[in-house]
């Protein structure tokens, strides 16, 4: 297992150093180097891997990144169609052109770091750089698990920081201005702003999932455009949730559901087609926002608006989390911490009011307790 290094003298007098070792199965492996120090370094790495049981057979890592990417992509089951489409787009655009001809065993940490730095210097958005690195890292992680490489060279690569934009909130007057400017799509604006549904969840809402008696709707699907085709899948959290319907939405939703079948979509184009996010924003939302004097607004800002209205109405973080379909209350706090910070002043006021009321009641009791007990004699009573 220790291995050996032997010197080979070529016909021109140059020296080569051949490092040899045997794996746990007794098979011999060798590699030649022009410097003895490199041969020793390689041999030490192989020996260490054998001892720590992280060794992989060299031939296992000879598959190219391009071939492995195809295998990895085919194994990605259970993902939302839009997620899988995004992964494959990154493979085609970022990874295979740069790394496709590399063998898995030849990909190094330093080269991946240089690749990431190059993406950053090309003015690619930090979030896109991180996503490209993530996909490559996922691909290499599977190679580790499959015993093709001993470790993932993408781990620990410095990545650009993504600055999260502050959520934008509309007040009720602004919501109404936007809804009016959206014309026949005003109901879409109202539903997004007053329930917090994501656009895809709104587009996939079916008549049978609106319960007018209980004033609830069930979010069970999401419509996403993938490569020009609308795909229906589970919501982002992969879980159904129930959302209360504000009274202001009861009549509009009732009109939208009237005369439709149980499986029909509630909100559609005038022709009855499913609403597509990109097309809706370009043709309806952006013009309406400009007309309402609300520049640089996105449909997702209406989801933020719903959160702000919920908090303003006194909802706690757990209620906001459940209504928005966040995976955890921690995620809700991470996104909307400012809203709950703003509520601290109101909380302090309510605590002061409760304290004052308690103090006042104790003071009244104390007055009664201090009043002397007057004894009334028979003579006094007769007066």
C-alpha positions, 0 to 999 in steps of 0.5 A: 500500500505504501507504493514505490517510485522508480527512475526511468532514463529516456533515450535522450537522457531525460529522467521520468519518475514512475510512481506505483501502488496497489489498491485494496483489491491488489490491482497495480496503478502507476503514473509518470512524472517529470519531477520526483516531488510531483510523483511523491505528492501523487503517491502520498495522495493515493496512499492517504485516500486508501487509508481514509477509505476515500480512494476511487479507481482512476478509471472511474473518473475518466468519464467526461463532464459532458457525458456525466452531465447527461446522466446527472440530468436524467436522474433529476426526478421529483423536481418542478418542471421549471426547476429542471428546465433551469438546470438544463439551461445552465448546463447548456449555456454555462457548464458544458461549453466550458467543462464538457471535454474535461474528465471528472478527475481532471476538474480542480478547485483552482480552475473552478474558482477561476471560472467563477471569477470570470463569470463575475467579471463578465457582469453576470448577475451574482445570483446567476453566478451562484446558480451556475456554481450550484448546478456544477456542484450538484453534478460533482456531488453525485460523482463523489457519491458514485465513487468517481472522484474522491471529493467535490472540487467546487466546495469552498469556492468563493462566491459573489454576495447577493444583495436582497432588494428590500420588499416593496409594499403598496397601501390600499389606495395604491392597490385600488389605483393599480386595479383600476388601471388594469381594467378587466384584470383588476380582479387579478390585482386584488387577488394577488394583493389581498391573499398573497398568492404567487402568480403561478398559484393564482393562474392555476386556481380552479373553481372547485378550490374556492369555498364561498361558504367557509370563505376559503380557497385552497392553493394546490397547484401552480402554473409555470411556463417552461419552454413556451408550454404551461406546466402544472405542478405543486406549489413552491412549498410542495404543500397545499395550504388554505387561504382566507378570502377577504370580503372584498373578493367574494363578489368578484370571485363569485362572478368569475366562477359563475357558469364554469365547471369545477375544474375550470380556471377561475382567472383567465384571459378573455379567451379563457386561456391560462394567464402566463406570467411574462405575457401578463406583465408585458401586456397588462401589469407594466402598463397599468403600473405606469398608468397608476404612477407606480414605476418599477413595480412587479407582480411579486410586490403584490405578495409583499403587499399582502404580507404588510396588510396582514401584519398591519391588521395584527396577524402574527408571524405564524399566521403570515407564514401559513397564509403565504406558504413559507417553509418556516416562520424563520423564512417569513421573519427573514423576508419581512423582519422590518414589518414586525420591527415596525409593529414593536412600537404598537406592541409597546403602546399596548403593553403600556395601556395594559399596565395603566389599566392594571395600575388603575384597577389596583388604585381603585381597590386601594382607595376602597381598602383605605376608606374607614369603616363607619359604625352606625349606631341605633341613634344615628340610624334614627336620624 
